[in-house]
């Protein structure tokens, strides 16, 4: 049975009125006051309603409390037991969740209940709804300017151990044997006893961690042959080949080995193994990045303020508008357009977006331009130092070549569809000292510089990188590195307690929401500590006491009018 309280409903008497003014002010100016006033009423608890019966069964915990605890647990990087303890005894959490009654049903939650609710949200991807609703509310309350944003990624690790190739083989076989004995004992009895003796018990499995480097190749060959024998033995049994642990064996065989026609198993060279190969049987979704290692990566896009005024920066919210979790091997080049589209769906799209060169491919920039977004990014790669490039020529944005590096203007310029050509005088180019390194090639009557529209755009971008205007705009991209550091320092996002893409995505997105809340609370405290209440009201901020007073007098006026009308009606009758 669904149960929740409507926190948008006003209360006649302040339930927190017994608190001392100093402590109340501290709560109002902290993340707890911000959460209670702006986040809690906006939580989309309706996304959980389809998973419960509205009129049958035991009543659920207050859904506002449940969703709030899920967010606060990830924001503070707590275990389930720690989260339950904070809900039971921490007055900040009580204030944030607006729990003022003293009862176990209100201030206690079983860890199993918390686990079940988290599983529902993670399995169905409901964390997006939570992040979007709260982020849009913060953007509205703090009047966030989303025209200027920046994008980058951060590498994170799930709760898995880093394994070598021998350990991947041996542990996957061990897991398969355990599951096979549990679910299909008759099939387990048909396995060669030598394989069972090597892999079934934890004690025997530990021997693979003590393999000498000189014996590594021999041991790897042995475990690969044992894995192949198991795959061949059970590949035609429907009950067995549908098991998740058996599918992992097949995946390892495809990724790590080659099998000849005579059933000879050869282990691939490390460079031949794909980056999306299995890294640990405990977390099949994790992959490998040659730059950062095993795990996942999180794409983060946030707003920024291009000002050096400390006071203005302190009172301006840098809001994370987009978060997406990917496997570690995926390229950043594929993340730009989805990030822009996601921000547009939330009506938080940028007009100018800063990103590093991996995001700034010509295709991405042209696609973003079609979505009215200017991507500010240096082009990838660099021209050869001992060669002149198209960017060394003086060009117009239309593609017309004005003059060459030696100052000579072309005799003619032509354009056909997406191809351009500049014709230079044969006399000038024949005696040019840069003839050997110039991209202009000799013809029968002249020297010709041929280039496409794409090469032109890249050349113009390469030339713009050296200008002071570009450097002044692009210097604000470095601020996203501080965001990544704060993201990890405050929420522990780089080392998670969960495994699997769905669970990792749930944690990372709600941790980003927690970071938004912490930042917003700091900005609110800076505004409330301003010179006067008048300046606070201009920004739209008031304390909870001021809000209560306003609501109290409004409700009192309504009651007076109601009583006046009732008394007049009774006197008339």
C-alpha positions as CSV (number, residue, x, y, z in Angstrom):
1,X,0.0,0.0,0.0
2,X,1.4,3.4,-1.0
3,X,2.0,6.0,1.7
4,X,3.5,9.5,1.5
5,X,2.9,12.9,2.9
6,X,2.4,15.9,0.6
7,X,5.2,18.3,1.6
8,X,3.7,21.1,-0.6
9,X,0.8,21.4,1.9
10,X,1.3,24.4,4.2
11,X,1.1,24.0,8.0
12,X,-0.6,26.4,10.3
13,X,1.9,25.9,13.2
14,X,5.6,25.6,12.7
15,X,6.6,22.0,13.8
16,X,10.2,23.1,14.4
17,X,9.2,26.2,16.5
18,X,10.6,24.6,19.7
19,X,14.2,24.8,18.3
20,X,16.5,27.6,19.5
21,X,17.0,30.5,17.0
22,X,20.7,29.9,16.6
23,X,20.4,26.2,15.8
24,X,17.4,26.8,13.5
25,X,19.4,29.4,11.6
26,X,22.3,27.0,11.2
27,X,20.0,24.4,9.8
28,X,18.2,26.9,7.5
29,X,21.6,28.0,6.0
30,X,22.9,24.4,5.5
31,X,22.2,21.7,2.9
32,X,19.4,20.5,5.2
33,X,17.4,23.7,5.0
34,X,17.9,23.8,1.2
35,X,16.7,20.2,0.9
36,X,13.7,20.8,3.1
37,X,12.6,24.0,1.3
38,X,13.3,23.3,-2.3
39,X,14.2,19.6,-3.0
40,X,11.9,17.6,-0.8
41,X,8.6,19.0,-2.2
42,X,9.8,18.4,-5.8
43,X,10.9,14.7,-5.4
44,X,9.0,12.7,-8.1
45,X,7.8,9.9,-5.7
46,X,5.2,9.0,-8.3
47,X,7.8,7.1,-10.3
48,X,7.8,4.5,-7.5
49,X,4.0,4.2,-7.4
50,X,3.7,1.6,-10.2
51,X,5.7,-0.9,-8.1
52,X,3.2,-0.9,-5.2
53,X,-0.5,-1.5,-4.9
54,X,-2.5,1.6,-4.0
55,X,-5.1,-0.2,-1.8
56,X,-3.6,-3.6,-0.8
57,X,-0.8,-4.9,1.3
58,X,1.3,-3.5,4.1
59,X,1.8,0.3,3.9
60,X,5.1,1.4,2.5
61,X,7.5,3.7,4.3
62,X,6.8,7.3,3.5
63,X,8.0,7.5,-0.1
64,X,9.4,11.0,0.3
65,X,11.5,9.7,3.2
66,X,12.7,6.7,1.2
67,X,13.7,8.7,-1.9
68,X,15.3,11.4,0.3
69,X,17.4,8.8,2.1
70,X,18.5,7.3,-1.2
71,X,19.8,10.7,-2.3
72,X,21.4,11.6,1.0
73,X,23.1,8.2,1.3
74,X,24.9,8.6,-2.0
75,X,25.6,12.3,-1.4
76,X,27.4,11.5,1.9
77,X,28.9,8.2,0.7
78,X,27.4,6.0,3.4
79,X,26.8,2.3,3.8
80,X,23.2,1.0,4.4
81,X,23.8,0.7,8.1
82,X,25.3,4.2,8.3
83,X,22.3,5.6,6.4
84,X,19.8,4.0,8.7
85,X,21.7,5.3,11.7
86,X,21.7,8.9,10.3
87,X,18.0,8.6,9.6
88,X,17.3,7.5,13.1
89,X,19.4,10.0,15.1
90,X,20.7,12.8,12.9
91,X,18.7,16.0,13.3
92,X,20.0,17.4,10.1
93,X,18.4,14.5,8.2
94,X,15.2,14.9,10.2
95,X,15.1,18.6,9.3
96,X,15.9,17.9,5.6
97,X,13.2,15.2,5.3
98,X,10.8,17.3,7.5
99,X,10.3,14.4,10.0
100,X,9.1,16.0,13.2
101,X,7.2,13.1,14.8
102,X,9.0,10.7,17.2
103,X,8.1,7.3,16.0
104,X,9.9,4.3,14.5
105,X,7.7,4.4,11.5
106,X,8.9,7.9,10.7
107,X,12.6,7.8,11.8
108,X,13.6,4.2,11.2
109,X,14.0,2.2,8.1
110,X,15.2,-1.5,7.9
111,X,18.4,-1.9,5.8
112,X,16.5,-4.5,3.8
113,X,13.8,-1.9,2.9
114,X,16.5,0.5,1.8
115,X,18.1,-2.2,-0.3
116,X,14.8,-3.1,-1.9
117,X,14.0,0.5,-2.8
118,X,17.4,1.1,-4.2
119,X,17.2,-2.0,-6.3
120,X,13.8,-0.8,-7.8
121,X,15.2,2.6,-8.7
122,X,18.5,1.2,-10.1
123,X,16.9,-1.7,-12.1
124,X,14.4,0.6,-13.8
125,X,16.7,3.7,-14.3
126,X,14.5,5.9,-12.2
127,X,17.5,7.9,-11.0
128,X,17.2,10.1,-14.1
129,X,13.8,11.3,-13.0
130,X,15.2,12.2,-9.6
131,X,18.1,14.1,-11.0
132,X,16.1,15.9,-13.6
133,X,13.4,17.1,-11.3
134,X,15.8,18.4,-8.6
135,X,18.2,19.9,-11.1
136,X,15.5,21.8,-12.8
137,X,14.2,23.1,-9.5
138,X,17.7,24.3,-8.4
139,X,18.2,26.0,-11.8
140,X,14.9,27.8,-11.3
141,X,15.5,28.8,-7.7
142,X,19.0,30.1,-8.3
143,X,18.3,31.5,-11.8
144,X,21.2,29.6,-13.2
145,X,22.5,30.9,-16.5
146,X,22.9,27.8,-18.7
147,X,24.3,29.6,-21.8
148,X,27.9,28.7,-20.9
149,X,28.8,25.2,-19.9
150,X,31.8,22.8,-20.0
151,X,32.0,19.0,-20.5
152,X,34.6,16.4,-19.4
153,X,34.8,12.8,-18.1
154,X,36.1,11.2,-15.0
155,X,37.2,7.5,-14.6
156,X,35.6,5.6,-11.7
157,X,35.9,2.0,-10.4
158,X,33.3,-0.3,-9.1
159,X,33.8,-2.6,-6.1
160,X,35.9,-5.2,-8.0
161,X,39.4,-6.5,-7.7
162,X,41.9,-6.0,-10.5
163,X,42.7,-9.4,-12.0
164,X,45.3,-10.7,-14.3
165,X,44.5,-13.1,-17.2
166,X,45.1,-16.3,-15.2
167,X,42.8,-15.1,-12.4
168,X,40.1,-14.2,-14.9
169,X,40.2,-17.7,-16.3
170,X,40.4,-19.5,-13.0
171,X,37.8,-17.5,-11.1
172,X,35.3,-17.8,-14.0
173,X,35.7,-21.6,-14.0
174,X,35.4,-21.6,-10.2
175,X,32.2,-19.6,-10.3
176,X,30.7,-21.9,-13.1
177,X,31.5,-25.1,-11.1
178,X,29.9,-23.7,-8.0
179,X,26.7,-22.7,-9.8
180,X,26.6,-26.0,-11.8
181,X,26.8,-28.1,-8.6
182,X,24.1,-26.0,-7.0
183,X,21.6,-26.1,-9.9
184,X,22.6,-29.2,-11.9
185,X,24.4,-31.7,-9.7
186,X,24.0,-34.5,-12.1
187,X,25.9,-32.5,-14.8
188,X,28.5,-31.6,-12.2
189,X,29.3,-35.3,-11.6
190,X,30.3,-35.7,-15.3
191,X,33.2,-33.2,-15.1
192,X,36.7,-34.5,-15.0
193,X,37.9,-34.8,-11.4
194,X,41.2,-33.1,-12.3
195,X,39.4,-29.9,-13.2
196,X,37.3,-30.1,-10.0
197,X,40.4,-30.5,-7.9
198,X,42.1,-27.5,-9.5
199,X,39.2,-25.0,-9.5
200,X,36.4,-26.0,-7.1
201,X,37.6,-25.1,-3.6
202,X,38.8,-21.7,-2.6
203,X,42.0,-23.2,-1.2
204,X,43.0,-24.7,-4.5
205,X,42.0,-21.6,-6.4
206,X,44.4,-19.5,-4.3
207,X,47.3,-21.5,-5.8
208,X,46.8,-19.5,-9.1
209,X,47.8,-16.3,-7.2
210,X,51.2,-17.8,-6.5
211,X,52.3,-18.6,-10.0
212,X,55.9,-17.6,-10.8
213,X,56.4,-15.4,-13.8
214,X,58.5,-18.1,-15.4
215,X,55.5,-20.4,-15.3
216,X,52.9,-17.9,-16.2
217,X,52.6,-18.8,-19.9
218,X,52.4,-22.5,-19.1
219,X,49.7,-22.0,-16.5
220,X,47.8,-19.7,-18.8
221,X,47.8,-22.4,-21.5
222,X,46.5,-24.9,-19.0
223,X,43.6,-22.9,-17.7
224,X,42.6,-21.9,-21.2
225,X,42.5,-25.6,-22.3
226,X,40.4,-26.4,-19.2
227,X,38.0,-23.7,-19.9
228,X,37.7,-24.9,-23.6
229,X,37.0,-28.4,-22.4
230,X,34.1,-27.2,-20.2
231,X,32.6,-25.1,-23.0
232,X,32.8,-28.0,-25.4
233,X,31.3,-30.4,-22.8
234,X,28.2,-28.3,-22.0
235,X,27.6,-26.2,-25.1
236,X,24.8,-28.4,-26.4
237,X,23.0,-28.8,-23.0
238,X,20.2,-26.2,-23.0
239,X,19.8,-26.1,-19.2
240,X,23.5,-25.4,-18.7
241,X,24.4,-23.1,-21.6
242,X,21.7,-20.6,-20.5
243,X,23.5,-20.1,-17.2
244,X,25.1,-16.7,-16.7
245,X,28.4,-18.2,-15.5
246,X,28.6,-20.4,-18.6
247,X,28.1,-17.5,-20.9
248,X,31.0,-15.8,-19.2
249,X,33.2,-18.8,-20.1
250,X,32.1,-18.5,-23.7
251,X,32.8,-14.8,-23.7
252,X,36.3,-15.3,-22.2
253,X,37.1,-18.0,-24.8
254,X,36.0,-15.7,-27.7
255,X,38.0,-12.7,-26.3
256,X,41.1,-14.3,-25.0
257,X,41.7,-17.4,-27.2
258,X,41.8,-18.7,-30.8
259,X,40.8,-22.3,-31.5
260,X,42.1,-24.1,-34.5
261,X,40.3,-26.8,-36.5
262,X,42.1,-29.5,-34.6
263,X,40.9,-28.1,-31.2
264,X,44.2,-26.5,-30.4
265,X,43.7,-23.6,-28.0
266,X,46.1,-20.7,-28.3
267,X,46.0,-17.7,-26.0
268,X,46.0,-14.3,-27.8
269,X,48.7,-11.7,-27.4
270,X,47.7,-8.9,-25.0
271,X,47.5,-6.4,-27.8
272,X,44.9,-8.5,-29.6
273,X,42.5,-8.5,-26.7
274,X,39.7,-6.0,-27.2
275,X,39.3,-3.2,-24.6
276,X,35.7,-4.2,-23.9
277,X,36.8,-7.7,-22.8
278,X,35.8,-9.2,-19.4
279,X,37.9,-7.6,-16.6
280,X,36.4,-9.5,-13.6
281,X,33.6,-12.1,-13.5
282,X,32.1,-10.2,-10.5
283,X,31.4,-7.2,-12.8
284,X,30.9,-8.2,-16.4
285,X,30.0,-4.7,-17.5
286,X,33.3,-3.1,-16.6
287,X,35.8,-2.6,-19.4
288,X,39.3,-1.3,-20.0
289,X,40.7,2.1,-20.9
290,X,44.3,2.1,-22.1
291,X,44.7,5.6,-20.6
292,X,43.0,5.1,-17.2
293,X,42.6,1.4,-16.6
294,X,39.6,-0.8,-15.6
295,X,36.2,0.4,-14.7
296,X,33.7,3.0,-16.0
297,X,33.7,6.6,-16.9
298,X,31.2,9.4,-16.1
299,X,30.4,12.3,-18.4
300,X,29.8,15.5,-16.5
301,X,28.5,18.8,-18.0
302,X,28.1,21.8,-15.8
303,X,27.5,25.6,-16.0
304,X,30.2,28.1,-15.2
305,X,30.7,31.8,-14.6
306,X,33.4,33.6,-16.6
307,X,34.2,36.2,-13.9
308,X,37.2,36.7,-11.6
309,X,35.1,38.6,-8.9
310,X,35.3,36.4,-5.8
311,X,32.0,37.7,-4.4
312,X,30.1,37.2,-7.6
313,X,31.5,33.7,-8.0
314,X,30.5,32.8,-4.4
315,X,26.9,33.8,-5.1
316,X,26.6,32.1,-8.5
317,X,25.7,28.4,-8.7
318,X,27.8,26.2,-11.0
319,X,25.1,23.5,-11.7
320,X,25.7,20.0,-13.1
321,X,23.2,19.7,-15.9
322,X,24.1,16.3,-17.4
323,X,25.5,13.1,-16.0
324,X,26.0,9.8,-17.9
325,X,27.9,6.6,-17.0
326,X,29.7,4.7,-19.8
327,X,32.0,1.7,-19.9
328,X,35.6,2.7,-19.7
329,X,36.5,1.8,-23.3
330,X,34.0,4.2,-24.9
331,X,35.3,7.3,-26.6
332,X,34.6,10.8,-25.4
333,X,33.9,11.8,-29.0
334,X,30.6,9.9,-28.9
335,X,29.4,11.7,-25.7
336,X,29.1,15.3,-26.9
337,X,25.9,15.2,-28.9
338,X,24.0,13.0,-26.3
339,X,25.0,15.5,-23.6
340,X,23.6,18.4,-25.6
341,X,20.4,16.6,-26.4
342,X,20.0,15.6,-22.7
343,X,20.4,19.2,-21.6
344,X,17.9,20.3,-24.2
345,X,15.3,17.9,-22.9
346,X,15.6,19.4,-19.5
347,X,15.6,23.0,-21.0
348,X,19.1,23.5,-19.7
349,X,20.9,23.5,-23.0
350,X,24.1,25.6,-23.5
351,X,24.8,28.1,-26.2
352,X,28.6,27.8,-25.8
353,X,30.2,24.6,-24.7
354,X,33.8,24.2,-23.6
355,X,35.4,20.7,-24.1
356,X,38.8,19.3,-24.8
357,X,40.0,18.1,-28.2
358,X,38.6,14.6,-27.9
359,X,35.1,16.0,-28.0
360,X,35.9,18.5,-30.7
361,X,35.8,16.5,-33.9
362,X,34.6,18.3,-37.0
363,X,31.5,16.1,-37.2
364,X,30.6,16.9,-33.6
365,X,31.1,20.6,-34.0
366,X,29.0,20.7,-37.2
367,X,26.2,18.6,-35.6
368,X,26.2,20.8,-32.5
369,X,26.0,23.9,-34.7
370,X,22.8,22.5,-36.1
371,X,21.5,22.4,-32.6
372,X,22.4,26.0,-32.0
373,X,25.4,25.2,-29.7
374,X,28.9,26.5,-30.3
375,X,31.5,24.0,-29.3
376,X,34.8,25.6,-28.2
377,X,37.5,23.0,-28.5
378,X,41.0,22.9,-30.0
379,X,41.3,20.5,-33.0
380,X,42.8,17.1,-32.5
381,X,46.4,16.4,-33.5
382,X,48.9,18.8,-34.9
383,X,50.6,19.6,-38.2
384,X,54.1,18.4,-38.9
385,X,56.7,20.8,-37.6
386,X,58.9,20.4,-40.8
387,X,55.9,21.0,-43.1
388,X,53.7,23.9,-43.9
389,X,49.9,23.4,-43.5
390,X,46.8,25.0,-44.7
391,X,46.6,26.9,-41.4
392,X,49.8,28.7,-42.4
393,X,48.0,30.4,-45.3
394,X,45.9,33.5,-44.8
395,X,42.3,32.4,-45.2
396,X,38.8,33.8,-45.1
397,X,36.0,32.0,-43.4
398,X,34.4,31.5,-46.8
399,X,37.3,29.4,-47.9
400,X,39.1,32.0,-50.0
401,X,42.9,32.0,-49.8
402,X,44.1,35.6,-49.4
403,X,47.9,35.0,-49.6
404,X,50.5,32.3,-49.0
405,X,53.0,32.3,-46.1
406,X,55.4,34.3,-48.3
407,X,52.8,37.0,-48.9
408,X,51.9,36.2,-52.5
409,X,48.2,36.4,-53.5
410,X,46.8,33.6,-55.6
411,X,46.0,34.3,-59.3
412,X,42.6,32.5,-59.0
413,X,40.4,30.6,-56.5
414,X,37.8,28.1,-57.4
415,X,35.2,26.0,-55.6
416,X,33.3,22.9,-56.7
417,X,30.8,21.4,-54.2
418,X,33.0,20.8,-51.1
419,X,36.4,21.1,-52.8
420,X,38.4,24.3,-53.1
421,X,41.5,25.2,-55.1
422,X,43.9,28.2,-55.0
423,X,46.1,28.8,-58.1
424,X,49.5,30.4,-57.5
425,X,51.9,31.9,-60.0
426,X,54.5,29.5,-61.3
427,X,57.2,32.1,-61.2
428,X,56.8,32.9,-57.5
429,X,56.4,29.3,-56.4
430,X,59.4,27.9,-58.4
431,X,61.8,30.1,-56.6
432,X,60.1,29.9,-53.2
433,X,62.4,28.8,-50.3
434,X,59.5,26.8,-48.8
435,X,58.8,24.9,-52.0
436,X,59.8,21.5,-50.6
437,X,57.6,21.8,-47.5
438,X,54.6,23.7,-49.1
439,X,51.3,21.8,-49.6
440,X,50.8,23.6,-53.0
441,X,51.7,21.2,-55.7
442,X,53.1,22.1,-59.1
443,X,51.1,21.7,-62.3
444,X,51.7,22.5,-66.0
445,X,50.9,26.2,-65.8
446,X,50.8,27.0,-62.0
447,X,51.0,25.6,-58.5
448,X,47.7,24.4,-57.0
449,X,46.6,24.3,-53.4
450,X,43.7,21.9,-53.1
451,X,41.6,21.4,-49.9
452,X,38.2,20.3,-48.8
453,X,35.7,22.2,-46.6
454,X,36.5,20.0,-43.7
455,X,40.2,20.7,-44.0
456,X,39.3,24.4,-44.2
457,X,37.3,24.3,-41.0
458,X,40.1,22.5,-39.2
459,X,42.7,25.0,-40.5
460,X,40.6,27.9,-39.3
461,X,40.2,26.4,-35.9
462,X,43.9,25.6,-35.7
463,X,44.7,29.3,-36.5
464,X,42.1,30.5,-34.0
465,X,43.7,28.5,-31.1
466,X,46.7,30.9,-31.1
467,X,44.6,34.0,-30.7
468,X,44.1,35.8,-27.4
469,X,40.3,35.7,-27.8
470,X,40.3,31.9,-27.9
471,X,42.7,31.5,-25.0
472,X,40.6,33.9,-22.9
473,X,37.4,31.9,-23.6
474,X,39.0,28.4,-23.3
475,X,40.8,29.0,-20.0
476,X,37.5,28.5,-18.2
477,X,37.5,24.8,-19.2
478,X,40.2,24.1,-16.6
479,X,37.6,24.7,-13.9
480,X,35.9,21.3,-14.7
481,X,39.0,19.6,-13.3
482,X,38.2,21.1,-9.9
483,X,34.6,19.8,-10.2
484,X,35.9,16.3,-10.8
485,X,38.1,16.6,-7.7
486,X,35.2,17.9,-5.6
487,X,32.9,15.2,-7.1
488,X,35.3,12.5,-5.7
489,X,36.3,14.3,-2.5
490,X,32.7,15.0,-1.3
491,X,30.9,11.9,-2.6
492,X,33.5,9.2,-3.1
493,X,32.5,8.6,-6.7
494,X,35.8,7.2,-7.9
495,X,35.6,4.2,-5.6
496,X,32.0,2.8,-5.4
497,X,30.6,0.1,-3.2
498,X,28.6,-1.5,-6.0
499,X,29.1,-3.5,-9.2
500,X,27.4,-3.6,-12.5
501,X,26.5,-0.8,-14.9
502,X,23.0,-0.2,-13.5
503,X,24.1,0.1,-9.9
504,X,27.1,2.2,-10.9
505,X,24.9,4.5,-12.9
506,X,22.5,4.9,-10.0
507,X,25.3,5.8,-7.6
508,X,27.1,8.2,-9.9
509,X,23.9,10.1,-10.9
510,X,22.6,10.6,-7.3
511,X,26.1,11.6,-6.2
512,X,26.1,14.3,-8.9
513,X,22.7,15.4,-7.5
514,X,24.2,15.5,-4.0
515,X,27.1,17.7,-5.3
516,X,24.5,20.0,-6.8
517,X,22.8,20.2,-3.4
518,X,26.0,20.9,-1.5
519,X,27.0,23.6,-4.0
520,X,23.6,25.2,-3.9
521,X,23.6,25.2,-0.1
522,X,27.0,27.0,-0.1
523,X,25.6,29.6,-2.6
524,X,22.5,30.1,-0.5
525,X,24.6,30.6,2.7
526,X,26.7,33.2,0.9
527,X,23.5,35.1,-0.3
528,X,21.8,34.9,3.2
529,X,25.0,36.2,4.7
530,X,24.8,39.3,2.5
531,X,24.6,42.9,3.6
532,X,20.8,43.1,4.0
533,X,17.6,41.2,3.8
534,X,16.6,43.4,0.9
535,X,19.4,42.0,-1.3
536,X,18.3,38.5,-0.3
537,X,14.8,39.1,-1.3
538,X,15.9,40.3,-4.7
539,X,17.6,37.0,-5.2
540,X,14.5,35.2,-4.0
541,X,15.9,33.7,-0.8
542,X,14.3,33.8,2.7
543,X,14.9,31.7,5.8
544,X,12.4,29.1,6.9
545,X,11.2,31.3,9.7
546,X,10.5,34.2,7.3
547,X,8.6,31.8,5.0
548,X,6.6,30.5,8.0
549,X,5.7,34.0,9.1
550,X,4.5,34.9,5.7
551,X,2.4,31.6,5.5
552,X,1.1,32.1,9.0
553,X,-0.3,35.6,8.3
554,X,-1.8,34.5,5.0
555,X,-3.6,31.5,6.6
556,X,-4.7,33.7,9.5
557,X,-6.2,36.2,7.1
558,X,-8.1,33.4,5.3
559,X,-9.5,32.2,8.6
560,X,-10.6,35.6,9.6
561,X,-12.5,36.1,6.4
562,X,-14.1,32.7,6.8
563,X,-15.2,33.5,10.3
564,X,-16.6,36.9,9.3
565,X,-18.6,35.3,6.5
566,X,-19.9,32.5,8.8
567,X,-20.9,34.9,11.6
568,X,-22.7,37.3,9.1
569,X,-24.6,34.3,7.6
570,X,-25.7,33.1,11.1
571,X,-26.8,36.6,12.1
572,X,-28.8,37.0,8.9
573,X,-30.6,33.6,9.4
